[in-house]
Every structure is written in C-alpha cells, then in structure tokens.
Amino acid sequence: MIERIIKENFDVETKCEKMFGDASSREYFRLTNVKGSFVLVKDQPNAQQIIDFIKINEVLPNEIKRPSIIKYSNEDGYLLQEDIGGKHLFDEDLKRKHFFEEAIYRIFDYQKINVNNFVNKEKSFDYKKLMFESDVAVEYLLKKHCQLECPEYYKRIFSKIHEVFQSNQVLCHRDYHSKNLMIHEDSLYHIDFQDAMIGPSLYDLVSFVEDPYYAYEEDYKKEFKQLFFENESFYSSFEEFQSDYNIIAFQRLFKAMGSYTFLNYEKEKAGYLQYLKPAMINMKSIVQNIKEAEFEIFFTEIEEALR
C-alpha cells in the first residue's frame, strides 16, 4: 500500500523512512526526493481521525499555523502533508519564552470559531465523554496499576467535574501540549487537532500549563495563567478563574494518567509510564487548592498506591 501511494504521488525516486509514531494507531513515514521532504500519515481506510483532521483544518484561521496538506484519500486512509521537521516545544534547545506566550494567545484563535458552526458539533465534553475518560482511568490507573477500587465519594468528585465542564463552552484543540506544538522556520506550528471538541474555555490552557511532558517553572505557570485571565472574557475574578482551572486540571491529569496506563497494558507502550510521576507532581499542587476535600483524599490514595 505504501509503495502504491508513493507511486501515485511522485514520478521520481523517493526514499521512505518510518517515523516514530504517537499514541494512536496511525503510522508516519518521511518521504524524501528531489522535490523535497514530505510526511505520509497512514491509517485504516475511511479512518475517522483523518476525516476529522481534514474537516477541522478547513475551519482553522490562518493565525494557527499547521503543516500544509498536499493530498489525502479517505478511501485509502492516508494524508500527505508538508514536512515541518521534528522540533517540539519541549526540546531543550527551544526554551524561548516568546513561543510559550504565543501558544497561550493561539488558544483564543480556536475559541473564536463559532461552536454552532463547528463541523463536529456532536463532539463535546458532555456527560458521556467525561464518563468514558473516567472509566478508562478507573479501570487502568486505579484497578490495574494501583490495585484500588473506585471510592464511593468519587461520584461527588465527578459531579463537580461535570458541572464545571458544562460552563463557558468553546472550541478546544483537546490535546494542547508540548508534543503537539512544533517549531518550524522559527514559527510555532500546531499538529494533531483532529480531536478538537467543544469544552470549557480553560481546557486548552490547563493542557498546556499542566503538561506532564514538560515541567514548566512555577513562575512561568503563574505568568501563563495571569496572561490568559487578562485576555479571556468569561471570568470576572481570578479567584473564580482559578477555582475552575483546578477542577479542570484534576480531570485532565486523571485522564492523562488513565491514558498512560491504558497504553502500557493494552498497547504495550511502557514508555508512557514515565509521565505518571510528573502528572502526580502537578496534581498534588492542584488538589491542595480545591475546596472540596474529596479531591485531595482521592489523590492521597493514588499517591500512596504508587509509592
């Protein structure tokens, strides 16, 4: 199949090199020839994620830079796009604050898209979606990895999470972290936005600031939140902003740890377990500032099980 795709798109000799993939089932190949360098993304025929990627790419504003799409085929399940290299925001040699600040501002460009016109209006952080993410984390993080049962008071935790997630609805990238923000020609590029969905206005900020893949300094975290608060339009007080931020951050980190353990047990991708520790470090600072005591009690149970 790969050879056929190459032959259909290029009339010159082309070198094909398999690239390191992400947590999905997609495969990535770097294609190089005299015409340049390209990235081939291969999935199953009529793969929903490639279909969604194309749809969402069409509605994103120019301010959000992303790899140019050269050709795609839903029938064959592939996407051929511009090669923007391999430098991510978390790379050690790229610790330049202006990229961090730009990443904050670009969140607002996603939020400017009218959710009523969003091509995937059915994709949202509704009760069903939140329950799905919760169930994965309970099954793989709590039960399999920590040998814990889900406590009764988790229902109260989940009720509070659901309440916060239903307010201030905007379009979210959904996986807005340092692995999906890349540097190309001294500019910030966005990838993996196919899972964009409607959710709370602070979700992408939380994903960026509480990123287990990259440990931002505490002073930076404070600056990022203050910068976002000063430019957003939903919160009248920073106290209210911070309260919702903490609840969303708890859910995002719990979900992330569920994903890491799922990938370990079901996909045999043990490398993701290394991110449990930074996720727990971030969560510890979060739960200390949530007024509902069950959040910190729940965290403590997980923390003790992971020791």
N, C-alpha and C positions, 0 to 999 in steps of 0.2 A: 504493500500500500504506500509506504513512504517513497519508494522508488518511483511509483506511478505519479504521485503528487509532484515530485521534483521534476519529472519529465514533462508534465503538463504545464508547469510554470516557468521552466527555464530551458533555453535552447543551447546552453553552454555547459561545460563540465562543472559539476557542483559537488563540493565536499560537504558531507553530512556528519555532524558531531552531536551525540546525545548530551543534553544538558542535565544538570541536577534539577529535579522537579520540586514541586511544593507538596503540600499535604493532600492534594487531590489525586484523582486517578488520571489526570492529564499527563501527557508526555511532551517534552520540549526538545527541539532539535535546532542547532545553529547551522544554517546553510550559508556557505561562502563560495563565491565565484568571482569572475572578473567584473560583474555588475555590482558587487557589494556584499554585504552581510545581512542575513535575514533570520528571523526566528519563526519556526514552524511549531504551532501548538496542535497536538493531535489528541482527539477524544473519540468517543463512540459515535457512530452515525446519528445525526439529529440530536446530539448532546445538548441538553437544556442550557448548560453553562455557556457554551459558545453562542447559542441563540441569544441568551440574555446579554452577553458581552457586546454583541453587535447592536442590539436594541439600545442599550444604555449608552454606548459610545456615541450614538447619533444624537442624544439629547444633552450631552455634557457640553458646557460652554468652552470657548477657546482658552479661557484662563486656566483650565485644567489640562495641562499638557500630558499627553499619553502617546504610546507608540502608534504610528500611522498603520492603518490596516491596508494591506496590499490586495489580498484576495481571501475569500473564505468560501467554504462549502458546507452547508448544513447536512446535506445528503452524505457526504464523506466524513463529516465531523472534523474539519480542520480549519485552522486560521493561520494565514501567512501575514506577518507583520514586520515592521521596522525593527532592526536590532539596536537597542539602546545600551548595550553593554551589560556589565554585571555589578556596577557600583550601587550599593544600597545606602540609605541614610544612616544605618548603624555602623558602616565601615569606619574603622579607626581614623583613617586619614581625612575624613569628611566632617569633622566636628566643627562646623561653621554655623554660628548661631542664626545667620540670616535664613538658612534653609529651614531651621526649626520654626522660625516665626512665619515664614511663607506657608509652611504646612498648616499652621493654625488658621491663617487667613483663607486658605483654599477650602477649608471646611464650609465656609459661608457660601462658596460658589455652588457646592452641592445643595445647600439649603435654599438657594434662590430658585431652584427648579420647582415648579408648581406640582405639588403632590397629586392634585386632581388630574393632571395631565401625564403623570408618570406611567410609563409603558407597562410596568408590573405593579399595578395598584394593589393586587392581591397579596403581594409580598410585604408583610409588615410584622413588627414585633407585637403581634396580638397574643392572646392567651395561649393559643395553640403552639405558636412558635416558641414562646417562653417556656412552656411546659416541655416541649421537645428537647430544648437545650438543657433544661433542668434534669430531665430524665436521663440523658446521656451522662451528665456529671454525677448524678446519684449512682448510676449503675457502674461506671468505670472508675471514677475517682473515689467515691465513698466505699462502695461494696467490694469491688475487685482490688483496688490499690490500698485502701486504708482499712479494709475489713470492718467497716462501720455500717450501721443501719441508719436510714434517714430518720432523724428525730421528729417527734410529733410537732414540736414548735416550728419546724420548717414551713408548715402551712402558713403561719403568721408572717414569716420572712418572705415567702413567695407572694403573699397577698400585698405586702408593702411594695415589693419589686414591681408587681403588675400595675399597681396604682401609679407609680412614678413613670413607668414606661408609656402610659397612655396620654401623658400630657406633652404639650409643645411638639407636636408631630411635624417632622421634616424628612427630607430625603437624606439617608445616611449611606456613606460608602460601605459600611458594615465591617470591613477588615482594615481599618485605617491605622496601620502600624508601620514600623521602620522597614519591614521586609517588602512592603508594597509601595514604598516611596523610594524612587531611584534617582540617581544623578546622571544626567547625560548632557554633554556640552555645557556644563556649568548651570544647568537648569534642573528644576525638580519635576520629575515625571511620576505619573500615577499608573499603577497596574492593578489587576485583579479586582475590578469594580463590578464584576458580573453578579455579585451577590447583593448589590445595592438594594436597600429596602427602606420602608417608611418606619421611622422610630423617633425616640426622644432627641431633642436638639443637642444634648450633651454627649450623645453616644460616641461619635467620632472623636471628640476631644478626649474622652475617657480612654478610648482605644489607643490614642496616640501617647498620652501622658503616662498611662499606667502600663505601658508596653513591656511585657516580660522579656522581649528580645533585646531591649536596650535600656540600660539603667540611667535615666536622666538624673542629674543632680537635683536635690530638693529645692534649691533656689530657682533652678530652671522650671521645675514643676509649678512653683508659686507664680512665677512670671507668666507662664503659659496660660494658667487659669485666669489670672488677672487680665491679661491681654484679651482673652476670649470674652470674659464678662463685660469688659468695656466696649466691646463691639457687637455683642448679641442684643436681642430685643425682647427676650421672653421674661427675664428676671428683674424684679425691681430692687432686690437686695442681694448682696453677696452671700449673706447667711442662707437665704433660700436656695441660691445657686449651688452653694457648697453642700447643702443637705441632699439635694437631688443627685449631685455629682457622686457623692459617696455611695448612695444606693445603686446607681447605675454601674459604678466601678466594682462594687461587690459582685453584681451579677456577671459582668464582663469577665472578671478574673475567675470566678467559679466556673463559668462556661469554658474559658480557655483551659483550665486545668482538667476539665472533663474531656476536652478535645485531645490534650496531650496524652492522657491515659488511654483514651479510645484508640489513638493512633499506635500506641505501644502494644496494646493487647490484640487489636483486631487487624492492624495493618503491618505489624512487626516493624514499626519505626521507632525504635527505642531512643533515638536521639532527642526526641521531644521531651523526654522526662527531665532533662537538664533545666527546663524552663519552669518546673514546678517551684523550685526554690525562689527565683526572683518574683514569681507570681505571689507566693506566700508572703514575701517581704512587703510587697506593695499592699496586699490585702490587710496585713497587720496594721499598717498606718491608717488604713481606711476605716476598719471596724472600730477603732478607738474613738472615732468621731461620729459614729452613728448612735443616735439617742436610744433606739430600740435595742435592748440588752441582748436579745436572742442572736443578733448578728455576731457579736463578739464571742458569745458562748459557743456558737456553731464553729466559728473559726478556731477556737481553742481546741475543740475536739479533733478537728482535722490536723492541726499543728502537732498535737500530742501523738496522733497516729503515724505521722510522717517522721517522727524522730527515730 
